[in-house]
Amino acid sequence: MGYTAGEVLQYVAEAGVQFIRLAFCDVYGRQKNVSILPGELPRAFDTGIAIDASAIPGFGGEVWSDLVLRPDPATLSSLPWRSENGTVVRMYCDVLHPDGRPFEADCRRLLRRAVEQAEAAGYRFAFGAELEFYLFRTDQEGRLTRIPWDEAGYMDVAPLDRGENVRREICLTLEQMGIRPESSHHEEGPGQNEIDFRYSDPLTAADNAVTFRNVVEAVAQRSGLWADFSPKPLKDQPGSGFHINLSVTGGEEDPLPGVIAGVLDHVRDMTLFLNPREESYHRLGTRKAPGYVTWSPENRSQLIRIPAASGPYRRAELRSPDPAANPYLAFTLLLYAGLDGLERGLYLPAPANFNLYNAPPELLAGFARLPATREEAAAAAAASPFLRSCLPASLLAAYCR
């Protein structure tokens, strides 16, 4: 990682690279790409490669639809599962207007700008992702089914856990791409798995989360399976979470409490971006997915918990997001919410040191709830001055529609 354009050009020539994928995400976090041949790479670095953005969600319509991709050489990575047909590499790109202006809905750029503002204020943030997904079978014709790959439960082992070899191949592929998985295990649901990442700077963490989905889907397909990252793929089984671990350094005092207070203050407004699908709200409030705006140490029934860790591993874990969220937007909003909490000097409310899942109604009545439906989340987002200060109007409108 950290290559320059010149180093990328040299690598492509010496390694016999045959295709270069120029990757970016739509506003909902789905990876897109266009492939170019090595001879086009100098032009890509110089002026960018033009694309028709009219059919890309959130990027506008047919009028003024031309946009330009300019690769970020620091993100160069090979795609190991494509090596049998010659080396293929990928770089994430900045999305620009043809005249060189940044495209307003380029979510990666929005995150970079949030990081710059945090650093200008004297704070450095780091994020670690915990992503859950289901592995389902395909039928004899390769069509998708909803039949789980196994019937194992939480942290079971082989032979009951049939996803062990798939997870191992995913982790080894990620390591080949320069991404460091921290741990992996079977989750509670049948065919449900989790792989966690070591923390890194926000932009790298978001890039890695998007790459992770691509790797999981590719490895699953190669194994005759398909990977499902939806929030609630099976009605009567646990939903899948995208738990976000956040740490911060800087300032004269410990900044983490102020950051947590800011996130709690803005989390209802942000929920539409952390839980963007209708089915996201079938997950919240059930089976270890939070439903209330609360925090406490260690307690997994909370929206935010403080894991039992110290030193560089001291962090806050936000448990409401699901894998349908766009990592770039999720991290962007968490950064701005945390900075707002620090700038306003917000204090943490008292911790909720009890199990919210079996607490009596009269105790729960004292806590604000997360939005219960997508419509409620969209209404909160549309009315939010905080979101209007963080996001371009076109992007906010794309989610609220």
N, C-alpha and C positions, 0 to 999 in steps of 0.2 A: 504494500500500500504506500501511497505518498509519491507516486511517480510524477515526473514532468512530461510534457508533451513530447519533448525530444527523446526521452527514455522509452516512452510508449512506441514511438516510431521505430526506434532501434530494436526493441523487443519483437515487434510484429515482423520486422524483416528477418531477424535471426532465428526466430522460433517457427517460421513457416506458417504463421497465422493465415487462415483462409477467409474467415468471416469475422467482422466486428459488429457486435450488437450495440446499438445506441439505445439505452433504456431510459425510461421515465415513467411517471405514474399519472393516471388521471386523478381528478379531485377526490375520488373515493378510494384511492390507494391501490388500484389494480395496475400491475406493471404492464407497460406497453413497450414495444421496441420496433426499430427498423434496422435491418442488417445492411451493411455496406462491405465492399471489397477493400482490401488494403490500399489500393491506389487512390481511394477517395478519402483516406484518413487525414492527409495534410489539409485538404479543403474543409473537413469537418472541424479541425482545430482552428482554422483561420476564420472562415466565414460561417460555418455551421451547415447542416444539412436540412433542407426545407422539407416540411411534412404538411399534409392536408389534415388539419385538426377538426374538420367539421363534424366528424362522427365520433369524436372522443368525448365521453361524458364530462360535462362541466367546462369544456374548452370553447364553447360558443357554437354558432350555427354556420351556415354556408357563406355568410357575408363576412369579409375580413378573416377568412379561415386559415390563411397561410401562417405557419409558425416555423421556427428554426430550432434545431437541436445542436447544442455545442457541448461535446463530451468533456467531463471532468477527468483529467488523466489520473488523478489520485485514486480513482475508484476502479482502476483496471483490475480485472480478475478473469481467469480462465473458467470455462464451463466444463468441468471434468467429464460429465456424462455425454458430451458431444465429441469427445476426442477420437472416436473410431472413424469419423469422417474428416479428420483434419482438425487442427486446433481452432477453437472458437473462443473469443474473448468478449467481455462485456464491460461497458463503462456507463455509469449514470450521467445524465446530461442536464445542463441548464436549458430551460425553454425560453426562447426569446421571440420578440416580434422581428419581422424582416429588417427593420431599421436598427436593430441591436438593443432596443429597450427590453428590459425584463418583462416576461409575461406575468400578469397580475396573479393568475391562479396556479403558478408553479409552486407547488407545496414544498418542494425541497428548498427553494429559495426563501420561502416564508420562514422555515425553520432556521436556515442559516442567519437570517436577519434577527430572529429572536435570540439566537446564541450570541451574536455580536452585541446586542443591547444588554444582555446579561453580563457579558465580559466588561462592557463599558461601565457598568454599575459596580464592578468589582467581584462578581460571582462566577463560579464555574460549576456547571451542572454535569452530572453523569446519569445515564439511564441503563437499565438492564431489563431485558424482556423475558417473560415466561409465557410461551405460546402453547395452547392446547389444540389438538385436532383429532378427528376420527379417521380411521382407516376402514374403508368398506370394500367388499368384494365387487368384482365385475362378473358378468355372466359369460357364457361360452362365446358370445359374439362381441365381447368387450364392452357391452353397454353397462351403465352404472346401475348399481343396486343400493338398497339401504340395509344390506346384510352385513353386520360388523365382522371384521376379520377374526376376532376372537371373542371369548366370553370372560376374559380376565378382569380383575378388579384392581384396586389401588396398590401399586408397587408389587404386583404379583410377578413371578418369574416364569421362565420357560419350563415345561412345554405349555402351561396354561397361557402365558403371555406369548402370543405369536408375532407380536410386533417388535420383538427384541432385535432381530437381524435387520429389519427395516430401519429402526432407529439408529443402529450402529452404522449402517451405510450412510444415512443422512449425516451423522456426526463426522464421519470420515470425509465425506464430500465437502462439508462446510470447512473442515480444517484445511483441505487442499485449496480452498478459496480464500484462506487467510482469516476465517471467522472462528472464534473460539467458543464452542459449546461448553457449558459448565457442568451440566448434568442432564440425564434423561431417564424417564421411567414411564410405566403404564399408569394411566389415570383411572378414575373411578368407573367410568362408563365402559361398556363392552366395545373394544376396538379403539378406545380413546387413549391418546398419548400426549406426553408433554416433554419439551426440550427447552432448557433454560440457557441463556447467554451470560457470559461475563460482562460486567458493566463497561461502558465506553462513552465517549463524548456523544452528545445528542444526535449529530448528523450521521456519524458512523453507526450508532445504534439503530436509527431509522432505516438506513441503507441495509443493514444486516437483517432487520425484520422482514423487509420486502424480499430480499434474496432468499431468506429462509423459506418463505412460502413457495417460491419457485423451485428450490431444491427438493422440498418435501413432495411437491406434486410430481416432479420428474422422477424421483426415486420410487415413489408409489406406483406410478405408471409402469416403470420398468419391472416392478415386482408383480404386475398383473392386478394391482389394486388402484383405488383412487382415494385421494386425501380430501377431506371436507373440513373447511375452516369456518363454516357457518356457526352462528352463536348457539343454535339449539337444533341440531340435526335430527335428534330422536326425542319425541314428545315426552316419554316417561323416563328419560335418562338425563344425567347431568349435562348442562350446557358447557360450552368451551369458553375459557377466559383468555384474555391477553393482559396478564398482570404486569404492571409497570413499576419497576423499582427505581426510585429517584434519590439521588444524593446531591449535596451542594456544599461547596466550600467558599470562604471569603467573608469579609466583614469583620467587625471587631468582636462580635459575639456569635454563638452558634446560630446559623441562619435557618436550620431545618425547621424549627417550630413555626417561624414566620411563613416559610414556604407552604407548609402543611395548612396553616390557617388560611392562606390565600386560595389554595385549591379547594378547601371546604367551602369557602365563601362563594366561589364561582362554579362549583361542580354541577349544579342543576342546569345552569346555562350551557355548560360544555357537554352535557350528556348526549345530545344529538350527535356529536362528533365522536364520542367514545363508544356509542352504541347506536349505529346508524340505521339498522334494519328493524322492521316491525317485529321480527322474531327475537331481536335482542331483548325485548321487554318480556318475553316468555321466560327468559333466563334469570333476570334480576329478581332478587328476593327469594331465590330458591337454591338449595343445594350448594351452600358456600358462596353464592353470588349475592352481594350486598343489596339492600333495598332502602337503607336509611343513610343520612349524612352524619356519619359518626367516625370516631377514631379511638384507638387504644393500643397499648403495647401487645404484640404477639397474637391477639385475638383474631381468628380468621372469620368471624361473623361480621367484621367491621368493613366499612368502605375503605378506610386507610388503617393499616396496622404498622407498627414499628417492630420489625423482626429483632430477635435477640442476637444482636451483632454489635461489634464495637470497632473503633478505628476507621479505616477506609471502607469497611463494610457496613457502617451505620447508615441506614437509609429508611425511607418510607415506601411502603408498597400500596399502590392504588389497585383495588381489586374489582372495580366495576367494568373496565373496558373489555370488549370482546374482539376476536380476531377479524371481524368485519371493519374495524376502525382503520383509518389511514394513519400509519405511524407518524408521518411527518406532521400532520395536523394535530394529532394527539399530543406529541411532544411540544409542538409550538404553543398550544394553549396551556399546557402545564407550566411551561417556562414563564409565560406572561402572567398566569395566575399566581405563581410563586413569587415573581418579582413584585406584583401588586401587593401581596401580603407583606413583603419586606418593606416596601416604600411607605405603606400606610401604617406600619407598626402593629399589624393585627396579632392578637393573642389567641392561643388555642383554647377552645372550650374544654370543660372537664372531660376526661376520657370516659367512654362507656364500657366499664369493666364488667360486662356480663354477656351472656349469649343472646344475641338479638333474635335467633330463630325460635327460641322457646320462651321469650320474655312475655309477660302479661301485657295486654293492650294498653292499660293505664300507664305503664312505664314507657312504652313506645310512643305514646301520644306526645311526649315532650321533645321528639326529634323530627326534623324535617325529613320528608321522603324524597327519594330520587323519582324522577318522572316515571309514571306507570305505563305509559304508552308512547309510541313514536310521535303521535299528534301532540301530546303534552310536552314532550321534549322539544319539538319544533316550535311550539308557541313560546316556550321559555327562551329559545335561541333567538327567535325573531325579535323579541322585545329586549334583548340584552345590549346595553351600552358597552359592556366589556367586550363582547364578541365583535361589535361594530368597530371598536378601536383596534382589534387585532387582525381582522380578516377583511379582504376585499368584498365589496357588496355582492359581486357576481358569485363568489364562492359561497357566501352565506345563503344567498337565494337558491343556489343549486341544492343545498342540503335541506332547506326549509320547504321546498316545493313538495 
